[in-house]
């Protein structure tokens, strides 16, 4: 082990300890997986932004329940299912390559709209 501990080693399981570390904007994440927190650096001062994508997804599902019922009655269950599935595939495909946080949030809303 090196003389200087990495930021991951300094973390002992309490969020307060992570937030106490200086200059979180310069953190280098050691894990190979890309996560929302690591990609957009959502730590400490941005705690509320961590749950925003899931909240927008569920807000997208609210009008979808009413709208999907209408489309299903109008065009049939199989046709409406294929339409919503195709739209969801498009939105999820774009969601994979998007880089900005605002665009990510917008696409999460539209993904929820297609459920």
RONU-905244 format. One line per 2 residues: number of its first residue (from 1); their letters; for each residue x, y, z of N, C-alpha, C, O, CB. Coordinates in nm, 4 decimals. Glycine has a CB too. Layout:
BEGIN
NUM) A) X,Y,Z,X,Y,Z,X,Y,Z,X,Y,Z,X,Y,Z ~ ... .
//
This chain:
BEGIN
1) XX) 0.0843,-0.1176,0.0000,0.0000,0.0000,0.0000,0.0890,0.1242,0.0000,0.1920,0.1289,0.0672,-0.0960,-0.0004,0.1220 ~ 0.0476,0.2225,-0.0755,0.1279,0.3437,-0.0840,0.1168,0.4253,0.0432,0.0309,0.4010,0.1279,0.0856,0.4274,-0.2036 .
3) XX) 0.2049,0.5217,0.0545,0.2101,0.6046,0.1734,0.0855,0.6922,0.1885,0.0330,0.7092,0.2985,0.3339,0.6912,0.1699 ~ 0.0390,0.7479,0.0751,-0.0789,0.8338,0.0788,-0.2032,0.7501,0.0469,-0.2057,0.6774,-0.0525,-0.0644,0.9524,-0.0214 .
5) XX) -0.3040,0.7604,0.1298,-0.4258,0.6826,0.1085,-0.5107,0.7475,0.0005,-0.5184,0.8701,-0.0083,-0.5062,0.6694,0.2395 ~ -0.5742,0.6647,-0.0816,-0.6646,0.7189,-0.1822,-0.7935,0.7627,-0.1151,-0.8185,0.7294,0.0008,-0.6932,0.6150,-0.2933 .
7) XX) -0.8754,0.8376,-0.1881,-1.0008,0.8863,-0.1327,-1.0957,0.7722,-0.1000,-1.1761,0.7822,-0.0073,-1.0668,0.9823,-0.2292 ~ -1.0864,0.6630,-0.1769,-1.1722,0.5475,-0.1483,-1.1310,0.4802,-0.0176,-1.2156,0.4270,0.0543,-1.1663,0.4460,-0.2640 .
9) XX) -1.0040,0.4823,0.0126,-0.9577,0.4229,0.1372,-0.9909,0.5107,0.2569,-1.0055,0.4602,0.3682,-0.8083,0.3980,0.1312 ~ -1.0030,0.6406,0.2358,-1.0381,0.7303,0.3448,-1.1840,0.7150,0.3849,-1.2210,0.7447,0.4985,-1.0099,0.8740,0.3056 .
11) XX) -1.2644,0.6701,0.2948,-1.4078,0.6549,0.3202,-1.4313,0.5319,0.4068,-1.3900,0.4215,0.3712,-1.4870,0.6440,0.1871 ~ -1.4976,0.5508,0.5200,-1.5206,0.4381,0.6098,-1.6681,0.4015,0.6235,-1.7053,0.3325,0.7185,-1.4642,0.4692,0.7452 .
13) XX) -1.7516,0.4456,0.5320,-1.8913,0.4058,0.5330,-1.9901,0.5131,0.5730,-2.1109,0.4908,0.5644,-1.9074,0.2931,0.6222 ~ -1.9433,0.6283,0.6162,-2.0337,0.7358,0.6560,-2.0300,0.8460,0.5497,-1.9220,0.8928,0.5135,-1.9950,0.7924,0.7965 .
15) XX) -2.1467,0.8879,0.4992,-2.1475,0.9950,0.3979,-2.0865,1.1254,0.4482,-2.0308,1.2017,0.3692,-2.2894,1.0210,0.3519 ~ -2.0960,1.1516,0.5765,-2.0391,1.2750,0.6299,-1.8875,1.2779,0.6124,-1.8292,1.3839,0.5896,-2.0752,1.2904,0.7778 .
17) XX) -1.8234,1.1602,0.6232,-1.6786,1.1539,0.6072,-1.6372,1.1852,0.4642,-1.5355,1.2507,0.4415,-1.6269,1.0166,0.6475 ~ -1.7149,1.1390,0.3688,-1.6830,1.1669,0.2287,-1.6990,1.3143,0.2005,-1.6164,1.3734,0.1309,-1.7719,1.0848,0.1344 .
19) XX) -1.8047,1.3752,0.2537,-1.8306,1.5162,0.2291,-1.7287,1.6067,0.2967,-1.7096,1.7210,0.2552,-1.9688,1.5518,0.2761 ~ -1.6642,1.5568,0.3992,-1.5643,1.6371,0.4699,-1.4328,1.6454,0.3932,-1.3520,1.7347,0.4191,-1.5393,1.5795,0.6082 .
21) XX) -1.4103,1.5536,0.2993,-1.2874,1.5575,0.2219,-1.2856,1.6815,0.1335,-1.3887,1.7214,0.0795,-1.2726,1.4303,0.1371 ~ -1.1716,1.7406,0.1193,-1.1607,1.8649,0.0435,-1.1621,1.8386,-0.1068,-1.1154,1.7350,-0.1539,-1.0334,1.9395,0.0823 .
23) XX) -1.2164,1.9342,-0.1800,-1.2114,1.9414,-0.3256,-1.2611,1.8142,-0.3939,-1.1838,1.7423,-0.4573,-1.0710,1.9701,-0.3699 ~ -1.3908,1.7873,-0.3804,-1.4490,1.6684,-0.4414,-1.4507,1.6757,-0.5936,-1.4668,1.5727,-0.6591,-1.5893,1.6481,-0.3903 .
25) XX) -1.4343,1.7947,-0.6520,-1.4389,1.8067,-0.7980,-1.3194,1.7399,-0.8643,-1.3245,1.7118,-0.9840,-1.4447,1.9531,-0.8385 ~ -1.2130,1.7139,-0.7910,-1.0935,1.6527,-0.8486,-1.0866,1.5027,-0.8245,-0.9823,1.4415,-0.8475,-0.9704,1.7182,-0.7925 .
27) XX) -1.1953,1.4426,-0.7787,-1.1931,1.3005,-0.7479,-1.1752,1.2178,-0.8735,-1.2297,1.2493,-0.9793,-1.3204,1.2597,-0.6762 ~ -1.0983,1.1121,-0.8599,-1.0800,1.0148,-0.9659,-1.1374,0.8832,-0.9155,-1.0874,0.8269,-0.8182,-0.9288,1.0005,-1.0068 .
29) XX) -1.2424,0.8337,-0.9813,-1.3105,0.7137,-0.9343,-1.2343,0.5907,-0.9830,-1.1967,0.5825,-1.0999,-1.4580,0.7105,-0.9835 ~ -1.2116,0.4946,-0.8922,-1.1266,0.3793,-0.9195,-1.1994,0.2607,-0.9810,-1.1344,0.1660,-1.0251,-1.0614,0.3358,-0.7940 .
31) XX) -1.3302,0.2627,-0.9853,-1.4042,0.1464,-1.0302,-1.4290,0.1540,-1.1819,-1.4386,0.2634,-1.2375,-1.5375,0.1352,-0.9536 ~ -1.4393,0.0388,-1.2483,-1.4525,0.0376,-1.3938,-1.5933,0.0691,-1.4447,-1.6096,0.1015,-1.5624,-1.4110,-0.0956,-1.4456 .
33) XX) -1.6944,0.0603,-1.3596,-1.8312,0.0828,-1.4049,-1.8642,0.2316,-1.4073,-1.8238,0.3067,-1.3185,-1.9299,0.0084,-1.3151 ~ -1.9382,0.2733,-1.5101,-1.9867,0.4103,-1.5155,-2.1191,0.4184,-1.4431,-2.2119,0.3441,-1.4751,-2.0007,0.4592,-1.6611 .
35) XX) -2.1293,0.5058,-1.3480,-2.2546,0.5273,-1.2767,-2.2954,0.6729,-1.2924,-2.2167,0.7564,-1.3368,-2.2412,0.4892,-1.1266 ~ -2.4181,0.7019,-1.2557,-2.4660,0.8399,-1.2627,-2.3871,0.9280,-1.1663,-2.3519,1.0410,-1.1999,-2.6169,0.8470,-1.2306 .
37) XX) -2.3598,0.8774,-1.0487,-2.2878,0.9557,-0.9489,-2.1463,0.9858,-0.9947,-2.0981,1.0978,-0.9779,-2.2849,0.8824,-0.8155 ~ -2.0796,0.8871,-1.0524,-1.9440,0.9086,-1.0999,-1.9371,0.9937,-1.2253,-1.8475,1.0771,-1.2389,-1.8785,0.7776,-1.1255 .
39) XX) -2.0308,0.9736,-1.3173,-2.0291,1.0473,-1.4434,-2.0549,1.1960,-1.4224,-1.9867,1.2800,-1.4810,-2.1325,0.9900,-1.5389 ~ -2.1530,1.2285,-1.3390,-2.1905,1.3679,-1.3186,-2.1418,1.4237,-1.1857,-2.1790,1.5349,-1.1485,-2.3395,1.3820,-1.3271 .
41) XX) -2.0593,1.3487,-1.1135,-1.9980,1.3920,-0.9884,-2.1027,1.4427,-0.8887,-2.0925,1.5545,-0.8382,-1.8947,1.5010,-1.0157 ~ -2.2023,1.3599,-0.8616,-2.3121,1.3978,-0.7727,-2.2819,1.3535,-0.6306,-2.3285,1.2486,-0.5863,-2.4450,1.3369,-0.8208 .
43) XX) -2.2057,1.4318,-0.5611,-2.1701,1.4023,-0.4227,-2.2072,1.5187,-0.3332,-2.2149,1.6329,-0.3785,-2.0205,1.3710,-0.4102 ~ -2.2294,1.4906,-0.2098,-2.2434,1.5862,-0.1001,-2.3402,1.7001,-0.1274,-2.4577,1.6903,-0.0918,-2.1109,1.6430,-0.0676 .
45) XX) -2.2941,1.8073,-0.1893,-2.3793,1.9236,-0.2083,-2.4901,1.8967,-0.3089,-2.5874,1.9720,-0.3141,-2.2966,2.0419,-0.2533 ~ -2.4782,1.7921,-0.3884,-2.5766,1.7600,-0.4907,-2.6566,1.6348,-0.4553,-2.6962,1.5599,-0.5447,-2.5081,1.7414,-0.6247 .
47) XX) -2.6804,1.6116,-0.3289,-2.7521,1.4900,-0.2874,-2.8911,1.4814,-0.3474,-2.9358,1.3729,-0.3846,-2.7622,1.4844,-0.1364 ~ -2.9600,1.5939,-0.3573,-3.0957,1.5936,-0.4112,-3.0964,1.5557,-0.5591,-3.1964,1.5037,-0.6086,-3.1607,1.7307,-0.3919 .
49) XX) -2.9872,1.5808,-0.6301,-2.9818,1.5491,-0.7726,-2.9655,1.3997,-0.7983,-2.9885,1.3539,-0.9103,-2.8683,1.6246,-0.8381 ~ -2.9265,1.3234,-0.6976,-2.9126,1.1787,-0.7157,-3.0471,1.1109,-0.7359,-3.0559,1.0141,-0.8114,-2.8419,1.1174,-0.5962 .
51) XX) -3.1517,1.1591,-0.6705,-3.2831,1.0957,-0.6839,-3.3690,1.1615,-0.7912,-3.4791,1.1137,-0.8188,-3.3560,1.0997,-0.5513 ~ -3.3219,1.2689,-0.8520,-3.3988,1.3388,-0.9542,-3.4257,1.2539,-1.0787,-3.5380,1.2585,-1.1289,-3.3266,1.4642,-0.9940 .
53) XX) -3.3298,1.1764,-1.1320,-3.3620,1.0936,-1.2496,-3.4738,0.9932,-1.2242,-3.5603,0.9751,-1.3098,-3.2387,1.0195,-1.2950 ~ -3.4738,0.9282,-1.1095,-3.5787,0.8311,-1.0795,-3.7128,0.8999,-1.0582,-3.8169,0.8471,-1.0975,-3.5417,0.7492,-0.9560 .
55) XX) -3.7107,1.0168,-0.9967,-3.8333,1.0916,-0.9749,-3.8948,1.1342,-1.1083,-4.0160,1.1232,-1.1269,-3.8061,1.2143,-0.8868 ~ -3.8121,1.1827,-1.2006,-3.8630,1.2228,-1.3315,-3.9143,1.1029,-1.4109,-4.0105,1.1154,-1.4867,-3.7542,1.2948,-1.4104 .
57) XX) -3.8513,0.9879,-1.3941,-3.8989,0.8665,-1.4591,-4.0412,0.8346,-1.4133,-4.1277,0.8040,-1.4953,-3.8046,0.7481,-1.4290 ~ -4.0653,0.8419,-1.2825,-4.1987,0.8130,-1.2305,-4.2990,0.9226,-1.2663,-4.4165,0.8927,-1.2877,-4.1930,0.7955,-1.0796 .
59) XX) -4.2558,1.0476,-1.2731,-4.3448,1.1540,-1.3187,-4.3820,1.1343,-1.4650,-4.4914,1.1722,-1.5066,-4.2794,1.2909,-1.2987 ~ -4.2926,1.0758,-1.5428,-4.3246,1.0423,-1.6813,-4.4265,0.9301,-1.6903,-4.5054,0.9248,-1.7846,-4.1989,1.0034,-1.7563 .
61) XX) -4.4252,0.8414,-1.5938,-4.5215,0.7313,-1.5943,-4.6633,0.7766,-1.5614,-4.7594,0.7114,-1.6021,-4.4785,0.6254,-1.4961 ~ -4.6780,0.8874,-1.4884,-4.8117,0.9345,-1.4500,-4.8990,0.9664,-1.5713,-5.0063,0.9075,-1.5835,-4.8001,1.0579,-1.3616 .
63) XX) -4.8593,1.0563,-1.6618,-4.9453,1.0811,-1.7785,-4.9492,0.9625,-1.8740,-5.0430,0.9476,-1.9523,-4.8976,1.2046,-1.8531 ~ -4.8470,0.8788,-1.8669,-4.8430,0.7619,-1.9541,-4.9578,0.6669,-1.9257,-5.0103,0.6048,-2.0181,-4.7111,0.6893,-1.9386 .
65) XX) -4.9976,0.6542,-1.8010,-5.1076,0.5637,-1.7661,-5.2368,0.6047,-1.8365,-5.3090,0.5198,-1.8887,-5.1292,0.5616,-1.6139 ~ -5.2651,0.7324,-1.8379,-5.3866,0.7817,-1.9030,-5.3727,0.7757,-2.0547,-5.4625,0.7282,-2.1242,-5.4174,0.9256,-1.8582 .
67) XX) -5.2597,0.8240,-2.1055,-5.2383,0.8307,-2.2494,-5.2292,0.6914,-2.3113,-5.2819,0.6697,-2.4204,-5.1118,0.9098,-2.2800 ~ -5.1641,0.5974,-2.2447,-5.1504,0.4613,-2.2979,-5.2847,0.3914,-2.3036,-5.3090,0.3128,-2.3952,-5.0529,0.3795,-2.2128 .
69) XX) -5.3718,0.4179,-2.2091,-5.5059,0.3596,-2.2131,-5.5850,0.4089,-2.3321,-5.6557,0.3316,-2.3969,-5.5808,0.3911,-2.0857 ~ -5.5731,0.5388,-2.3615,-5.6424,0.5948,-2.4774,-5.5886,0.5356,-2.6071,-5.6660,0.4956,-2.6940,-5.6285,0.7475,-2.4795 .
71) XX) -5.4568,0.5298,-2.6205,-5.3958,0.4750,-2.7421,-5.4311,0.3279,-2.7580,-5.4562,0.2815,-2.8692,-5.2429,0.4928,-2.7390 ~ -5.4332,0.2560,-2.6494,-5.4679,0.1146,-2.6535,-5.6134,0.0947,-2.6983,-5.6422,0.0040,-2.7764,-5.4453,0.0506,-2.5158 .
73) XX) -5.7035,0.1778,-2.6498,-5.8435,0.1688,-2.6916,-5.8609,0.2090,-2.8378,-5.9426,0.1512,-2.9094,-5.9309,0.2569,-2.6027 ~ -5.7864,0.3047,-2.8798,-5.8012,0.3582,-3.0157,-5.7396,0.2672,-3.1215,-5.8008,0.2446,-3.2259,-5.7379,0.4958,-3.0243 .
75) XX) -5.6191,0.2144,-3.0964,-5.5452,0.1394,-3.1980,-5.5284,-0.0090,-3.1661,-5.4807,-0.0844,-3.2509,-5.4106,0.2008,-3.2164 ~ -5.5655,-0.0517,-3.0484,-5.5497,-0.1909,-3.0099,-5.4288,-0.2100,-2.9195,-5.3351,-0.1302,-2.9204,-5.5369,-0.2785,-3.1333 .
77) XX) -5.4332,-0.3174,-2.8416,-5.3258,-0.3413,-2.7443,-5.1930,-0.3739,-2.8101,-5.0889,-0.3224,-2.7692,-5.3643,-0.4538,-2.6516 ~ -5.1958,-0.4594,-2.9122,-5.0709,-0.5007,-2.9757,-5.0025,-0.3840,-3.0463,-4.8812,-0.3667,-3.0351,-5.0972,-0.6134,-3.0752 .
79) XX) -5.0796,-0.3051,-3.1180,-5.0229,-0.1902,-3.1888,-4.9662,-0.0880,-3.0908,-4.8554,-0.0380,-3.1100,-5.1291,-0.1245,-3.2777 ~ -5.0423,-0.0570,-2.9858,-4.9935,0.0413,-2.8886,-4.8704,-0.0101,-2.8152,-4.7792,0.0671,-2.7859,-5.1034,0.0761,-2.7880 .
81) XX) -4.8670,-0.1388,-2.7855,-4.7496,-0.1962,-2.7200,-4.6266,-0.1833,-2.8086,-4.5186,-0.1496,-2.7600,-4.7740,-0.3432,-2.6849 ~ -4.6416,-0.2095,-2.9368,-4.5289,-0.1981,-3.0302,-4.4837,-0.0529,-3.0471,-4.3642,-0.0259,-3.0587,-4.5672,-0.2567,-3.1665 .
83) XX) -4.5788,0.0398,-3.0485,-4.5439,0.1822,-3.0602,-4.4635,0.2273,-2.9381,-4.3578,0.2890,-2.9514,-4.6721,0.2690,-3.0753 ~ -4.5151,0.1956,-2.8191,-4.4460,0.2373,-2.6976,-4.3122,0.1659,-2.6806,-4.2170,0.2243,-2.6290,-4.5338,0.2118,-2.5766 .
85) XX) -4.3046,0.0418,-2.7230,-4.1783,-0.0310,-2.7158,-4.0746,0.0293,-2.8100,-3.9578,0.0428,-2.7737,-4.2000,-0.1786,-2.7492 ~ -4.1171,0.0653,-2.9302,-4.0250,0.1283,-3.0257,-3.9763,0.2636,-2.9740,-3.8578,0.2953,-2.9843,-4.0934,0.1459,-3.1628 .
87) XX) -4.0683,0.3435,-2.9180,-4.0287,0.4732,-2.8620,-3.9332,0.4565,-2.7447,-3.8364,0.5315,-2.7320,-4.1519,0.5517,-2.8176 ~ -3.9601,0.3592,-2.6596,-3.8710,0.3367,-2.5467,-3.7324,0.2930,-2.5931,-3.6321,0.3356,-2.5359,-3.9302,0.2324,-2.4528 .
89) XX) -3.7256,0.2096,-2.6946,-3.5954,0.1684,-2.7484,-3.5184,0.2873,-2.8037,-3.3968,0.2965,-2.7868,-3.6137,0.0628,-2.8578 ~ -3.5889,0.3781,-2.8694,-3.5233,0.4985,-2.9231,-3.4703,0.5842,-2.8087,-3.3545,0.6259,-2.8107,-3.6217,0.5809,-3.0110 .
91) XX) -3.5545,0.6105,-2.7091,-3.5114,0.6952,-2.5977,-3.3983,0.6312,-2.5182,-3.3060,0.7008,-2.4760,-3.6288,0.7245,-2.5056 ~ -3.4037,0.5011,-2.4972,-3.2955,0.4339,-2.4234,-3.1665,0.4308,-2.5032,-3.0581,0.4392,-2.4456,-3.3363,0.2916,-2.3869 .
93) XX) -3.1764,0.4191,-2.6351,-3.0563,0.4215,-2.7190,-2.9882,0.5576,-2.7139,-2.8655,0.5665,-2.7077,-3.0916,0.3863,-2.8636 ~ -3.0682,0.6631,-2.7165,-3.0120,0.7979,-2.7056,-2.9594,0.8215,-2.5651,-2.8587,0.8902,-2.5477,-3.1174,0.9044,-2.7419 .
95) XX) -3.0256,0.7660,-2.4652,-2.9845,0.7822,-2.3257,-2.8457,0.7241,-2.3004,-2.7723,0.7730,-2.2145,-3.0859,0.7159,-2.2331 ~ -2.8101,0.6212,-2.3743,-2.6791,0.5581,-2.3566,-2.5658,0.6520,-2.3960,-2.4613,0.6529,-2.3309,-2.6708,0.4298,-2.4386 .
97) XX) -2.5848,0.7303,-2.5006,-2.4757,0.8125,-2.5536,-2.4793,0.9579,-2.5091,-2.3862,1.0330,-2.5381,-2.4779,0.8077,-2.7020 ~ -2.5844,0.9994,-2.4396,-2.5945,1.1392,-2.3991,-2.4909,1.1710,-2.2914,-2.4608,1.0871,-2.2065,-2.7366,1.1706,-2.3479 .
99) XX) -2.4367,1.2926,-2.2955,-2.3318,1.3316,-2.1998,-2.3770,1.4345,-2.0974,-2.3256,1.4349,-1.9856,-2.2137,1.3859,-2.2738 ~ -2.4700,1.5204,-2.1311,-2.5129,1.6253,-2.0398,-2.6155,1.5775,-1.9396,-2.6969,1.4901,-1.9695,-2.5683,1.7402,-2.1167 .
101) XX) -2.6115,1.6347,-1.8213,-2.7012,1.5930,-1.7141,-2.8456,1.6345,-1.7427,-2.9379,1.5581,-1.7148,-2.6551,1.6521,-1.5809 ~ -2.8664,1.7535,-1.7975,-3.0013,1.8000,-1.8290,-3.0636,1.7123,-1.9371,-3.1804,1.6749,-1.9269,-2.9989,1.9475,-1.8742 .
103) XX) -2.9870,1.6795,-2.0399,-3.0366,1.5910,-2.1459,-3.0680,1.4525,-2.0886,-3.1655,1.3890,-2.1288,-2.9328,1.5796,-2.2610 ~ -2.9861,1.4066,-1.9958,-3.0112,1.2787,-1.9292,-3.1447,1.2815,-1.8545,-3.2221,1.1859,-1.8614,-2.8966,1.2454,-1.8320 .
105) XX) -3.1713,1.3909,-1.7834,-3.2967,1.4031,-1.7089,-3.4172,1.4066,-1.8023,-3.5191,1.3431,-1.7751,-3.2946,1.5286,-1.6220 ~ -3.4058,1.4798,-1.9111,-3.5157,1.4879,-2.0076,-3.5446,1.3511,-2.0679,-3.6605,1.3123,-2.0824,-3.4827,1.5887,-2.1189 .
107) XX) -3.4405,1.2793,-2.1023,-3.4599,1.1473,-2.1599,-3.5148,1.0478,-2.0580,-3.5893,0.9573,-2.0954,-3.3295,1.0962,-2.2166 ~ -3.4799,1.0625,-1.9311,-3.5381,0.9759,-1.8283,-3.6895,0.9995,-1.8184,-3.7666,0.9053,-1.8001,-3.4702,1.0012,-1.6909 .
109) XX) -3.7312,1.1269,-1.8308,-3.8741,1.1577,-1.8279,-3.9448,1.0909,-1.9457,-4.0484,1.0269,-1.9278,-3.8970,1.3106,-1.8310 ~ -3.8891,1.1056,-2.0658,-3.9532,1.0469,-2.1831,-3.9478,0.8942,-2.1824,-4.0349,0.8288,-2.2397,-3.8878,1.0996,-2.3090 .
111) XX) -3.8471,0.8379,-2.1186,-3.8436,0.6923,-2.1030,-3.9585,0.6472,-2.0128,-4.0225,0.5458,-2.0407,-3.7070,0.6461,-2.0445 ~ -3.9847,0.7199,-1.9070,-4.0967,0.6889,-1.8207,-4.2301,0.7090,-1.8902,-4.3275,0.6396,-1.8606,-4.0906,0.7729,-1.6969 .
113) XX) -4.2344,0.8037,-1.9824,-4.3563,0.8305,-2.0587,-4.3929,0.7132,-2.1492,-4.5098,0.6970,-2.1842,-4.3395,0.9570,-2.1420 ~ -4.2975,0.6334,-2.1868,-4.3212,0.5217,-2.2781,-4.3567,0.3923,-2.2047,-4.3878,0.2927,-2.2701,-4.1988,0.4992,-2.3644 .
115) X) -4.3534,0.3901,-2.0750,-4.3838,0.2672,-1.9998,-4.5340,0.2497,-1.9906,-4.5814,0.1527,-1.9315,-4.3210,0.2709,-1.8575 .
//
